[in-house]
């Protein structure tokens, strides 16, 4: 058997999409939506190429496995290194006993200082630690119920035990401050991340280029982008989208980014809550490994995964899935230059492929 690993070419994309239809389901988003596939794995319009960000396993001329990845700049306590988020790690049935999956993964990790994955399967959770990967734990889920009678229809019992929100708030508007919705971010967003997020923690560098690609230019979802300004300076950003629950007339708001100081972030959370209520959203949630916003989220009425009340609400809504309880995250740090001292990881549901079309 002749076995090779190579980057995916444009001519091979139909075969890869056929594999997704076979392994996932015929109507899975990446199998039927070429624009989504190109957006996630294709070369950027500014640097057109025939090569996609996907590693293929080819046996005797046939594609038998693939592993997609999204290259990103990665902030590491003030340093910026090359990183990648992996997604769609697939081996065709009948080829899974040959160890092709780990070989594909090793081939991808060689090219980056940091490689990450979120939302791992049970098999991946068992395999990756043996390959030197580090667990980052589970994304903490914060939930804010806006319409309790509607939310209780999502629970298994049809009842919702949810405490009243606290009266105190951190996000008090200050003089010369304003919140605005924007179609895209300027380079001020890059500076905000580098000073507020990247300097003190680890995570995908939230540059304007990344944020605009990930959210403003998404081919399927309509994300809503907000900025907080004080004295003409950008002090915070927040992003969310409205999701319709499948088969149930309920809307939920998925917050995917919070960057900035506590005060501006509190104001942004209030603005998002008002915007979401105007669109009939019944609840807001936010997933994040970092606890840096735990206090302001609590003050704005969000409960975390530690609270028993949040367990009443399903994690997934396309369709409602009551079995899945958490989003685990892992990182391969074996190629990271220098010692690792920073431990405040900022990973959200917007990283990897966790906030994706079904």
C-alpha positions in Angstrom: 0.0 0.0 0.0 1.3 3.4 -1.0 0.5 6.0 1.8 1.0 9.7 1.5 0.0 12.9 3.3 -0.5 16.1 1.4 -2.3 19.4 1.4 -5.7 19.5 -0.1 -5.9 21.0 -3.6 -9.0 22.7 -5.1 -9.5 19.7 -7.4 -9.8 17.4 -4.4 -12.4 19.4 -2.5 -15.4 17.6 -4.0 -14.0 14.3 -2.8 -13.5 15.6 0.7 -17.0 17.0 0.8 -18.3 13.6 -0.3 -16.4 12.1 2.7 -18.2 14.5 5.0 -21.5 13.5 3.5 -20.6 9.8 4.1 -19.2 10.1 7.6 -21.4 12.9 9.0 -24.7 13.0 7.1 -25.6 13.8 3.5 -27.0 17.3 4.4 -24.2 18.4 6.7 -23.2 22.0 6.1 -19.7 21.4 4.9 -20.9 18.7 2.5 -23.5 20.8 0.7 -22.3 24.4 1.1 -19.2 25.0 -1.0 -19.0 28.7 0.1 -18.8 27.7 3.7 -16.1 25.1 3.0 -14.1 27.6 1.1 -14.5 30.2 3.8 -13.3 27.8 6.5 -10.5 26.1 4.8 -9.7 27.9 1.6 -7.0 30.4 1.0 -7.8 34.1 1.7 -9.0 36.3 -1.2 -5.9 38.5 -0.6 -3.6 35.5 -1.2 -5.3 33.3 -3.8 -3.9 29.8 -4.0 -4.8 26.3 -5.1 -4.1 24.9 -1.7 -6.6 24.5 1.1 -5.9 24.4 4.8 -6.6 20.7 5.0 -4.2 17.7 5.4 -5.2 14.6 3.4 -4.3 10.9 3.9 -4.1 9.2 0.5 -3.8 5.5 0.2 -3.2 4.0 -3.3 -4.4 7.3 -4.8 -7.6 7.4 -2.8 -8.4 10.0 -0.1 -9.1 8.0 3.1 -8.8 10.7 5.7 -8.6 14.4 6.3 -7.9 17.0 9.0 -8.8 20.6 8.5 -7.0 23.5 10.3 -7.4 27.2 10.5 -4.0 29.1 10.8 -4.1 32.0 13.3 -1.8 34.3 15.1 -1.6 33.2 18.7 -1.0 35.5 21.7 1.2 34.1 24.4 1.7 36.5 27.2 2.7 39.4 24.9 4.4 37.2 22.4 2.8 36.4 19.0 3.5 32.9 17.6 2.0 30.8 14.8 -1.0 28.7 15.8 -3.8 26.6 14.3 -7.2 25.4 15.3 -8.0 21.9 14.0 -11.4 20.7 12.8 -13.1 17.9 11.0 -10.7 15.1 11.9 -12.1 12.3 9.7 -10.9 8.8 8.7 -13.1 6.9 6.3 -14.6 3.7 7.9 -12.5 0.7 7.1 -9.2 2.6 7.4 -9.4 3.6 11.1 -7.3 0.7 12.5 -4.2 1.8 10.7 -3.3 4.8 12.9 -3.9 7.3 10.2 -5.6 9.8 12.5 -2.6 10.4 14.8 -0.3 10.5 11.8 -2.4 13.2 10.2 -2.5 15.2 13.4 1.3 15.0 13.9 1.8 16.2 10.4 -0.3 19.3 11.1 1.2 20.1 14.5 4.8 20.2 13.0 3.9 23.5 11.3 2.8 25.5 14.3 4.0 26.6 17.7 0.6 26.0 19.2 -2.2 23.7 17.9 -5.6 23.6 19.5 -8.9 21.8 19.3 -12.3 22.3 21.0 -15.3 20.1 21.3 -13.4 16.8 21.2 -15.0 13.4 20.7 -14.6 10.7 23.4 -12.1 9.0 21.1 -10.0 12.2 20.7 -10.1 12.8 24.5 -8.5 9.4 25.0 -5.9 9.6 22.2 -4.6 13.2 22.5 -3.1 13.0 26.0 -1.0 10.0 24.8 0.3 12.3 22.0 1.5 15.0 24.4 -1.6 17.2 24.3 -2.5 19.4 27.3 -6.0 19.7 28.6 -7.3 23.2 29.0 -10.4 22.0 30.8 -13.9 22.8 29.6 -15.3 26.1 28.4 -17.3 27.7 31.3 -20.8 28.4 30.1 -22.5 31.6 31.4 -26.3 32.0 30.9 -28.6 35.0 31.2 -32.3 34.2 31.0 -34.3 37.1 29.5 -37.7 35.4 29.2 -38.2 32.6 31.8 -41.6 31.4 30.6 -40.2 30.8 27.1 -36.9 29.3 28.3 -38.7 26.7 30.4 -40.1 25.1 27.2 -36.5 24.1 26.5 -36.0 22.2 29.7 -36.6 18.5 30.1 -39.3 19.0 32.7 -41.0 22.1 31.3 -40.1 23.9 34.5 -37.4 26.4 35.1 -35.9 27.3 38.5 -34.0 30.5 37.9 -33.0 33.0 40.5 -33.8 36.7 40.1 -30.9 38.8 38.7 -28.9 40.9 41.1 -29.7 44.6 41.1 -26.1 45.9 41.2 -24.3 46.4 37.9 -20.7 47.1 37.0 -21.4 48.4 33.6 -22.5 51.9 34.5 -22.2 54.4 31.5 -19.5 56.9 32.1 -19.1 60.4 30.8 -18.0 60.6 27.1 -18.8 56.9 26.6 -20.9 55.3 23.9 -21.9 51.9 22.6 -22.4 51.3 18.9 -23.1 48.5 16.5 -20.6 48.3 13.7 -20.3 46.3 10.4 -16.7 45.5 10.9 -13.7 46.3 13.1 -10.8 48.7 12.5 -7.2 48.2 13.6 -8.2 49.7 16.9 -9.6 46.2 17.8 -6.1 44.7 17.3 -4.6 47.2 19.7 -7.4 46.6 22.2 -6.7 42.8 22.1 -2.9 43.3 22.3 -3.2 45.5 25.4 -6.3 43.9 27.1 -6.1 40.2 26.2 -2.9 39.1 24.6 -0.6 40.8 27.0 -2.0 39.0 30.1 -3.1 35.7 28.7 -3.1 33.1 25.9 -5.4 32.7 23.0 -6.1 33.4 19.3 -5.0 36.9 18.6 -8.2 38.9 18.2 -6.8 41.1 15.5 -9.1 43.2 13.2 -8.2 40.8 10.4 -9.2 37.7 12.4 -12.4 39.2 13.8 -13.6 40.5 10.5 -12.9 37.1 8.8 -14.4 35.1 11.5 -17.5 37.2 12.1 -18.2 40.1 9.7 -17.4 37.9 6.6 -19.1 34.7 7.7 -21.0 33.2 4.8 -23.9 31.8 6.8 -24.3 33.5 10.2 -25.2 37.1 10.7 -23.1 38.1 13.7 -23.8 41.4 15.5 -20.7 43.4 16.3 -20.6 46.0 19.1 -18.0 48.5 20.3 -17.6 50.5 23.5 -15.8 53.9 23.2 -14.7 56.3 25.8 -13.2 59.7 25.0 -13.0 58.5 21.4 -11.0 55.4 22.2 -12.1 51.8 21.7 -12.4 50.2 25.2 -14.3 47.1 24.5 -15.9 44.8 21.9 -18.6 42.2 22.0 -20.1 39.9 19.4 -23.1 37.7 19.4 -25.6 36.1 17.0 -29.3 35.1 17.2 -30.0 31.4 16.7 -33.5 29.9 16.2 -33.9 26.6 18.1 -34.8 23.8 15.7 -38.4 22.6 15.9 -39.2 25.0 18.8 -40.3 28.6 18.4 -37.5 30.0 20.6 -34.6 32.3 19.9 -31.3 32.2 21.8 -28.4 34.6 21.7 -24.9 33.1 21.4 -22.2 35.6 22.7 -18.9 34.6 21.1 -16.5 37.5 22.1 -15.9 39.8 25.0 -12.7 41.9 25.0 -12.0 44.9 27.1 -12.1 46.3 30.7 -14.8 45.3 33.1 -16.7 48.6 32.9 -17.0 48.8 29.1 -17.7 45.1 28.9 -20.6 45.5 31.4 -22.1 48.3 29.2 -21.7 46.0 26.2 -23.5 43.2 27.9 -26.4 45.5 28.7 -26.5 46.7 25.1 -26.5 43.1 23.8 -29.3 42.2 26.3 -31.4 45.1 25.1 -30.7 44.3 21.4 -31.5 40.6 22.0 -34.8 41.4 23.8 -35.9 43.6 20.9 -35.4 40.5 18.6 -37.4 38.1 20.9 -34.3 36.3 22.3 -35.2 34.3 25.4 -31.7 33.7 26.7 -28.1 34.6 26.2 -25.0 32.4 26.7 -21.3 32.8 26.5 -18.6 30.0 26.6 -15.1 30.9 27.7 -12.2 29.1 29.4 -11.0 32.2 31.1 -12.7 33.5 34.3 -11.5 37.1 33.6 -15.1 38.3 33.0 -16.8 36.1 35.7 -17.5 39.1 38.0 -19.0 41.4 35.4 -21.1 38.6 33.9 -22.5 37.7 37.4 -23.3 41.4 38.0 -25.1 41.5 34.7 -27.3 38.5 35.6 -25.4 35.6 34.1 -25.0 32.3 36.0 -22.0 30.1 35.3 -21.7 26.3 34.8 -21.0 25.9 38.5 -24.7 26.9 39.2 -27.2 24.0 39.2 -29.7 26.2 37.4 -27.7 26.3 34.2 -27.8 22.5 33.9 -31.5 22.8 33.1 -30.8 24.3 29.7 -29.4 22.3 26.8 -26.0 23.0 25.3 -27.0 22.5 21.7 -30.2 23.6 19.8 -29.7 22.2 16.3 -31.5 20.0 17.3 -31.9 20.2 21.1 -29.3 17.9 22.6 -29.6 17.1 26.3 -26.8 14.5 26.4 -23.9 16.7 25.6 -22.9 18.7 28.8 -19.6 20.4 28.0 -17.1 21.6 25.4 -13.6 20.3 26.3 -10.5 22.0 24.9 -6.9 20.8 24.4 -3.6 22.2 23.1 -0.4 20.9 21.7 2.4 23.0 23.1 5.4 20.9 22.2 6.7 23.4 19.6 6.2 26.5 21.7 9.5 28.5 22.0 10.6 29.2 25.5 9.0 28.4 28.9 5.2 28.5 29.3 4.4 30.8 32.2 1.0 32.3 31.3 -2.0 30.2 32.2 -5.0 32.4 31.6 -6.3 30.9 28.4 -9.0 32.8 26.5 -10.9 30.3 24.3 -14.5 30.9 23.3 -17.1 29.1 21.3 -16.0 31.2 18.4 -12.7 29.4 18.3 -12.2 26.3 16.3 -15.4 25.2 14.7 -17.7 25.1 17.7 -20.0 27.9 16.6 -20.9 26.5 13.2 -23.9 25.6 11.0 -25.3 22.2 11.7 
